[in-house]
């Protein structure tokens, strides 16, 4: 299954149950674990669980293989692993604390100023 189709299915499933602040990150250059991370926020444990179940069910129905689901018991952060795409559903405080977007965002090059040569 094409990665873009998986992304679309995951994002639509999150939007169906009113996930907030959905971010899609291409992490192919940073890791070989997966190609895409999808990160979303939910307001309560119940919504986190509902979103994770909906994402898992929709991806599975589309033919994706679900490798695992982690964090269902506490439901502050649930990870749905579909191989090429990993979906993180987090409560806002947990999301702010771990700040995955900054961790996985492409690194920008920092230019250092040239030192003046001694004359």
Secondary structure, 3 states (H helix, E strand, C coil): CCHHHHHHHHHHHHHHCCCEEEEEEECCCCCCCCCEEEEEEECCHHHHHHHHHHHHHHHHHCCCCCCEEECCCCCCEEEEECCCEEEEEEEHHHHHHHCHHHHHCCCCCCCCCCCCCCC
